[in-house]
Amino acid sequence: MTQMTQTTQMRRTVPASRERGGSGGLILAIVLLGQFMAILDVNIVNVALPTLRADLHASGAMLQLVVAGYVISYAVLLISGARLGDIAGHRRMFHLGLTVFTLGSLACGLAPTTGTLIVFRFLQGAGAALMTPQVMSMIQRNFSGAARARALGAYSTVIAGGVVVGQVAGGLLVSADLFGAGWRTVFLVNVPIGILLLAAGPRVLPADKGHRGAGLDLQGLLVFTPAVLLFVLPLILGHEMGWPAWTPASLAAGIMLFGVFITVERRVAARGGRPLISGRVLRAPGLAPATATLLLGPGTWGAFLFTTTLHLQGDLRLSPLESGLAFIPCVAAFALVGLNWQRLPAHWHPRLIPAGFTVAAAAYLCVGPLAGGGVPYELLTAMIGLGLGVMPIIITVALQHVPVSDAADGSGLLLTVMQLGQVIGVATVGTLFLTIAHDSGSTRQAEYGTGWALAAVALLAAGSALFLALRRTKPAAPVADCLTSVP
């Protein structure tokens, strides 16, 4: 989920991997704390947005970029970050990513303007994209048997816990206003933790050698990155600037670059290289409806966090801490589903996906046009979490039809799409909310309008999930050591 909206990581297993004598707990503590910070920063900033807006006089579009910038760079660089770990070594890339993330956090906390804050949020996201793919790899390399199962369980708990703590910690830090720093503490809190991990990591994390033949698709990355930016930025900035001529031109250029990206990837594959996104993976049974569902469903979550935080601290006049606490039932319900769905019969799993998004759609309607009837927000957010808790199931069901040799690429593709869905949700539904709020002078009216939009998108996700649920294709092969969770 944001950016619960992180993570599904699929890594190759290492034969005879083992827990290093006496240091297994420390290894796990270091890598999971790094993962925790990355998840935390997807969510912790949302509660601070109204205070940040007042302090830096930020426009609505700038607030959207503060949220989306982190997720954009994370999504674009995630697959490349995993490949770099294969090439240069997972410990080395974990430390490099942690260094970039810590420096980016410090720069965000000291940013004098909204523009510089946005730039440093992109830097933070790049650090997370280098750091987090290595976590699963190091768990796979250093733990086996029951120890690995416990480590994966802790990993899943950290993902869910990071979302909960992000919402509450953001409100607590902003409300406490430590040293008069206000919203800046939500970024600066990462700095001492990052320094501690950088000091301990070289002494605890085992060294590993990369494989130079792993392959890094620079051509694909150099086309994919501007394609995403050219498509997303006009969606965020267009309304506030009056939709000048460059905005439709940018959207068209972004769409054209996606076409170029497909051509480039085909050429890389034809030359025997390893493309960023493999066409063979995209053609696997179930990947197309799973991709559509993960583009739509997480988009509603990213938009819901952004818009509802502004409403809770707007017309409802809740404090940052109170607005953060309002999301706890949502994340708790999400974690309840995410950690227990595997206990149900396997033939139920695909059918849970459209059912979950239908429940979320009903809850979005209540959050929007029906919320004025006195329905508690905590109950509505719990319903949303209950519905969106099916997102890990999507990835598991989709990967059942992907050959084991392509499982890592398939997992990386689905995670990237999930993050991009959150970006597009913030860009489009967030813009709708800000437009209605500006025109009506009421965040309540804006919440009503976006409730309808979120419900419609959730129903579209349910519709695309039906195609996944109705498939009867035999799985290609069992996929070993797969952990699915959503930040």
ChimeraX attribute file (.defattr): number of C-alpha atoms within 10 A of each C-alpha:
attribute: neighborCount
match mode: 1-to-1
recipient: residues
	/A:1	31
	/A:2	25
	/A:3	33
	/A:4	29
	/A:5	25
	/A:6	28
	/A:7	29
	/A:8	25
	/A:9	25
	/A:10	24
	/A:11	26
	/A:12	16
	/A:13	15
	/A:14	13
	/A:15	9
	/A:16	11
	/A:17	15
	/A:18	17
	/A:19	19
	/A:20	15
	/A:21	8
	/A:22	8
	/A:23	14
	/A:24	18
	/A:25	14
	/A:26	14
	/A:27	23
	/A:28	22
	/A:29	15
	/A:30	20
	/A:31	25
	/A:32	23
	/A:33	18
	/A:34	26
	/A:35	25
	/A:36	23
	/A:37	23
	/A:38	28
	/A:39	31
	/A:40	29
	/A:41	28
	/A:42	26
	/A:43	30
	/A:44	27
	/A:45	24
	/A:46	29
	/A:47	34
	/A:48	28
	/A:49	25
	/A:50	20
	/A:51	18
	/A:52	20
	/A:53	16
	/A:54	10
	/A:55	13
	/A:56	14
	/A:57	13
	/A:58	19
	/A:59	13
	/A:60	20
	/A:61	21
	/A:62	20
	/A:63	23
	/A:64	27
	/A:65	26
	/A:66	26
	/A:67	27
	/A:68	30
	/A:69	26
	/A:70	27
	/A:71	31
	/A:72	28
	/A:73	24
	/A:74	28
	/A:75	30
	/A:76	23
	/A:77	22
	/A:78	26
	/A:79	25
	/A:80	22
	/A:81	26
	/A:82	28
	/A:83	25
	/A:84	23
	/A:85	24
	/A:86	23
	/A:87	18
	/A:88	16
	/A:89	18
	/A:90	30
	/A:91	24
	/A:92	22
	/A:93	24
	/A:94	27
	/A:95	24
	/A:96	17
	/A:97	25
	/A:98	29
	/A:99	22
	/A:100	20
	/A:101	30
	/A:102	27
	/A:103	21
	/A:104	26
	/A:105	29
	/A:106	21
	/A:107	22
	/A:108	27
	/A:109	22
	/A:110	17
	/A:111	17
	/A:112	11
	/A:113	13
	/A:114	21
	/A:115	15
	/A:116	14
	/A:117	23
	/A:118	22
	/A:119	18
	/A:120	25
	/A:121	28
	/A:122	24
	/A:123	24
	/A:124	31
	/A:125	30
	/A:126	27
	/A:127	31
	/A:128	33
	/A:129	29
	/A:130	30
	/A:131	30
	/A:132	29
	/A:133	29
	/A:134	29
	/A:135	24
	/A:136	25
	/A:137	21
	/A:138	20
	/A:139	26
	/A:140	23
	/A:141	22
	/A:142	23
	/A:143	23
	/A:144	19
	/A:145	11
	/A:146	9
	/A:147	16
	/A:148	19
	/A:149	14
	/A:150	13
	/A:151	22
	/A:152	21
	/A:153	13
	/A:154	14
	/A:155	24
	/A:156	23
	/A:157	16
	/A:158	22
	/A:159	25
	/A:160	25
	/A:161	18
	/A:162	30
	/A:163	32
	/A:164	25
	/A:165	22
	/A:166	25
	/A:167	31
	/A:168	23
	/A:169	23
	/A:170	29
	/A:171	25
	/A:172	21
	/A:173	22
	/A:174	25
	/A:175	17
	/A:176	16
	/A:177	13
	/A:178	12
	/A:179	7
	/A:180	10
	/A:181	15
	/A:182	18
	/A:183	27
	/A:184	24
	/A:185	24
	/A:186	26
	/A:187	23
	/A:188	20
	/A:189	16
	/A:190	22
	/A:191	20
	/A:192	12
	/A:193	15
	/A:194	23
	/A:195	15
	/A:196	11
	/A:197	20
	/A:198	19
	/A:199	12
	/A:200	14
	/A:201	19
	/A:202	13
	/A:203	10
	/A:204	17
	/A:205	23
	/A:206	15
	/A:207	12
	/A:208	15
	/A:209	13
	/A:210	17
	/A:211	14
	/A:212	12
	/A:213	10
	/A:214	14
	/A:215	16
	/A:216	21
	/A:217	18
	/A:218	12
	/A:219	14
	/A:220	21
	/A:221	20
	/A:222	11
	/A:223	19
	/A:224	22
	/A:225	19
	/A:226	16
	/A:227	23
	/A:228	21
	/A:229	17
	/A:230	20
	/A:231	23
	/A:232	23
	/A:233	20
	/A:234	21
	/A:235	23
	/A:236	26
	/A:237	20
	/A:238	18
	/A:239	16
	/A:240	17
	/A:241	11
	/A:242	9
	/A:243	13
	/A:244	13
	/A:245	9
	/A:246	11
	/A:247	21
	/A:248	16
	/A:249	14
	/A:250	19
	/A:251	20
	/A:252	14
	/A:253	16
	/A:254	22
	/A:255	16
	/A:256	13
	/A:257	20
	/A:258	18
	/A:259	14
	/A:260	16
	/A:261	22
	/A:262	18
	/A:263	12
	/A:264	19
	/A:265	22
	/A:266	19
	/A:267	13
	/A:268	18
	/A:269	16
	/A:270	11
	/A:271	9
	/A:272	8
	/A:273	16
	/A:274	19
	/A:275	24
	/A:276	25
	/A:277	21
	/A:278	18
	/A:279	13
	/A:280	13
	/A:281	22
	/A:282	16
	/A:283	11
	/A:284	18
	/A:285	21
	/A:286	25
	/A:287	24
	/A:288	16
	/A:289	20
	/A:290	26
	/A:291	23
	/A:292	19
	/A:293	32
	/A:294	26
	/A:295	24
	/A:296	25
	/A:297	29
	/A:298	31
	/A:299	31
	/A:300	32
	/A:301	25
	/A:302	30
	/A:303	26
	/A:304	25
	/A:305	19
	/A:306	24
	/A:307	24
	/A:308	27
	/A:309	23
	/A:310	27
	/A:311	22
	/A:312	23
	/A:313	22
	/A:314	16
	/A:315	13
	/A:316	12
	/A:317	12
	/A:318	16
	/A:319	17
	/A:320	28
	/A:321	21
	/A:322	18
	/A:323	25
	/A:324	27
	/A:325	21
	/A:326	23
	/A:327	25
	/A:328	21
	/A:329	21
	/A:330	26
	/A:331	27
	/A:332	20
	/A:333	19
	/A:334	26
	/A:335	26
	/A:336	15
	/A:337	21
	/A:338	23
	/A:339	17
	/A:340	10
	/A:341	17
	/A:342	12
	/A:343	8
	/A:344	9
	/A:345	8
	/A:346	11
	/A:347	9
	/A:348	12
	/A:349	18
	/A:350	22
	/A:351	17
	/A:352	22
	/A:353	28
	/A:354	26
	/A:355	19
	/A:356	25
	/A:357	29
	/A:358	23
	/A:359	20
	/A:360	30
	/A:361	29
	/A:362	21
	/A:363	26
	/A:364	30
	/A:365	21
	/A:366	24
	/A:367	28
	/A:368	22
	/A:369	18
	/A:370	14
	/A:371	19
	/A:372	12
	/A:373	8
	/A:374	7
	/A:375	12
	/A:376	13
	/A:377	20
	/A:378	15
	/A:379	16
	/A:380	23
	/A:381	26
	/A:382	22
	/A:383	24
	/A:384	30
	/A:385	28
	/A:386	25
	/A:387	28
	/A:388	33
	/A:389	30
	/A:390	27
	/A:391	27
	/A:392	23
	/A:393	22
	/A:394	26
	/A:395	25
	/A:396	20
	/A:397	20
	/A:398	24
	/A:399	29
	/A:400	21
	/A:401	21
	/A:402	27
	/A:403	18
	/A:404	17
	/A:405	12
	/A:406	15
	/A:407	22
	/A:408	22
	/A:409	25
	/A:410	26
	/A:411	25
	/A:412	24
	/A:413	22
	/A:414	25
	/A:415	28
	/A:416	25
	/A:417	22
	/A:418	32
	/A:419	33
	/A:420	28
	/A:421	30
	/A:422	31
	/A:423	31
	/A:424	25
	/A:425	26
	/A:426	31
	/A:427	26
	/A:428	17
	/A:429	26
	/A:430	27
	/A:431	24
	/A:432	19
	/A:433	28
	/A:434	25
	/A:435	17
	/A:436	19
	/A:437	19
	/A:438	13
	/A:439	10
	/A:440	12
	/A:441	13
	/A:442	15
	/A:443	24
	/A:444	23
	/A:445	19
	/A:446	26
	/A:447	27
	/A:448	21
	/A:449	20
	/A:450	28
	/A:451	28
	/A:452	19
	/A:453	21
	/A:454	28
	/A:455	24
	/A:456	18
	/A:457	21
	/A:458	30
	/A:459	23
	/A:460	20
	/A:461	28
	/A:462	25
	/A:463	20
	/A:464	21
	/A:465	28
	/A:466	20
	/A:467	16
	/A:468	24
	/A:469	23
	/A:470	11
	/A:471	11
	/A:472	9
	/A:473	10
	/A:474	9
	/A:475	15
	/A:476	14
	/A:477	13
	/A:478	13
	/A:479	18
	/A:480	12
	/A:481	16
	/A:482	21
	/A:483	19
	/A:484	22
	/A:485	28
	/A:486	30
	/A:487	27
